Amino acid sequence: MHENFSTPRREGFVRTARSETDTDDSDDLAYAVGRYVLDDISIGRAAELAGVSRWRMADVLRGHGVELRLGPESIDEARAEAEGRLGEYLANDE
């Protein structure tokens, strides 16, 4: 079950995202937008959930005035992200 987004701003994003598509997948797109707005998932994961390309997801988010989070903001952040992913990879490889 999808989470309920209760603030008016978030509801506006979800409602507008639903109007972005005429397919049965509009709920998936709205759900993905909501999760991204909540800072819960990456743009790539949002695109996967919505069944659209990363570029389409970025266009939808920008169209709603959402500031995109694209990559680490510092070298330390990039290093920590790389170390975390390496650790995940090694843990899954065992």
C-alpha positions in Angstrom: 0.0 0.0 0.0 1.3 3.4 -0.9 2.0 5.9 1.9 -0.4 8.8 2.5 1.2 12.2 1.8 -0.6 14.6 4.0 0.9 18.1 3.6 -0.8 20.4 1.0 2.4 20.9 -0.9 3.1 17.1 -1.2 -0.5 16.5 -2.1 -0.2 19.1 -4.9 2.9 17.3 -6.3 1.1 13.9 -6.2 -2.1 15.3 -7.8 -0.1 17.1 -10.6 2.0 14.0 -11.2 -1.1 12.0 -11.7 -2.2 14.4 -14.4 1.1 14.0 -16.2 0.1 10.7 -17.7 -3.0 9.1 -19.1 -1.9 5.6 -18.5 -2.8 3.2 -15.7 0.7 3.8 -14.3 -0.2 7.3 -13.1 -0.5 6.1 -9.5 3.0 4.7 -9.8 4.3 8.1 -11.1 2.5 9.9 -8.3 3.9 7.5 -5.7 7.5 7.9 -7.1 7.2 11.7 -7.0 6.0 11.6 -3.4 8.8 9.3 -2.3 11.4 11.5 -4.0 9.9 14.7 -2.5 10.1 13.1 1.0 13.8 12.6 0.3 13.2 8.9 0.7 14.6 7.6 -2.6 17.0 8.6 -5.5 15.8 9.9 -8.8 16.9 6.6 -10.4 14.8 4.6 -7.9 11.9 7.0 -8.5 12.1 6.4 -12.2 12.1 2.6 -11.7 9.0 2.8 -9.5 7.2 5.0 -12.0 8.3 2.9 -15.0 9.9 5.8 -16.8 13.4 6.9 -17.8 15.5 8.9 -15.4 15.3 11.8 -17.8 11.5 11.7 -17.9 11.5 11.5 -14.1 13.8 14.5 -13.9 11.5 16.4 -16.3 8.4 15.6 -14.2 10.1 16.7 -11.0 11.5 19.9 -12.5 8.0 20.6 -13.9 6.7 20.6 -10.3 9.5 22.8 -9.1 11.3 20.1 -7.2 15.0 20.7 -6.8 16.9 17.6 -8.1 19.4 15.9 -5.8 22.1 14.9 -8.3 25.2 13.3 -6.7 27.4 14.1 -3.7 28.0 17.8 -2.8 31.6 17.3 -1.7 34.6 15.0 -2.1 34.1 13.6 1.4 30.4 12.8 0.6 31.5 11.1 -2.6 34.1 9.1 -0.8 31.6 8.0 1.9 29.1 7.0 -0.8 31.7 5.0 -2.7 32.9 3.2 0.4 29.3 2.4 1.4 28.6 0.9 -2.1 31.8 -1.1 -2.0 30.9 -2.5 1.4 27.4 -3.4 0.1 29.0 -5.1 -3.0 31.4 -7.1 -0.9 28.7 -8.1 1.5 26.5 -9.4 -1.3 29.4 -11.1 -3.0 30.0 -13.5 -0.1 
